[in-house]
Amino acid sequence: MNNQKIFLITGISSGFGRAFANAALSAGHMVVGTVREETACGNFESERPGFGKAIVLDVTDFDAIEPKVAEIERTIAPVSVLVNNAGYGHEGTIEESPLAELRHQFDVNVFGGVAMIKAALPFMRERRTGHIINITSMGGYITLPGISYYCGSKFALEAISETLSKEVKDFGIRVTAVAPGQFRTDWAGRSMMRSERIISDYDGLMNPLRKARQEKSGKQPGDPAKAAQVLLKIIEHQNPPTHLLFGNDALKLVREKLATLNTEFALWEQMTRSTDFD
């Protein structure tokens, strides 16, 4: 393939990561994917020998990321597309959720992604080409009770992605933050971390929400395989978007959020304008 690209995708064991990797391989691209256990390497590499390479890397092992990416560049191939996919969901009210769980949520969903970017960016900048794709969430725009730590991490990644896009645009590097809605992955199932319920005042709010999320797991409307095909189109586009929503539910809910914000800003506009020097 004359237009073959080298993908570096974090978290290819399941869900979006595996869907993105499979689609890229099927399109003739090469994929280097990260997994957390050695046993997962052989399974992935056997699917497309010579095109798929799995490496063991935990994105929270920050000191290991830069040398690992440098090794990929040196011994495998220059990375064309970085897909920061590794992440997980956390469920729990703020009062019930320990700070340690917030730190780990941000370590994986934010700091791990940023560490990958910082490791890959010097090579892309030197070549004056590359595409960084950060998988965020509609939870980076809207909020729902019980997932404040998760939404906080995705809001952060959206802002970081947008800022980065402005910093690297003159180097031929593109940045896209992809915000999926509800997709048929393990996000609400085995991949989600749930804080212990210990405060009965929240029972009326959290018990139905937790039950609904668990029951809906595996029945979400979004198709990861279709999302992966869109991802392939985005990396070939001359002017890819900085922000892209995946799913009808994401589009509906984010539009409603923006409309609500505009209404609230208008309602309080006079007070807002009163705060400048005369």
Disulfide bonds with the S-S distance in Angstrom:
none
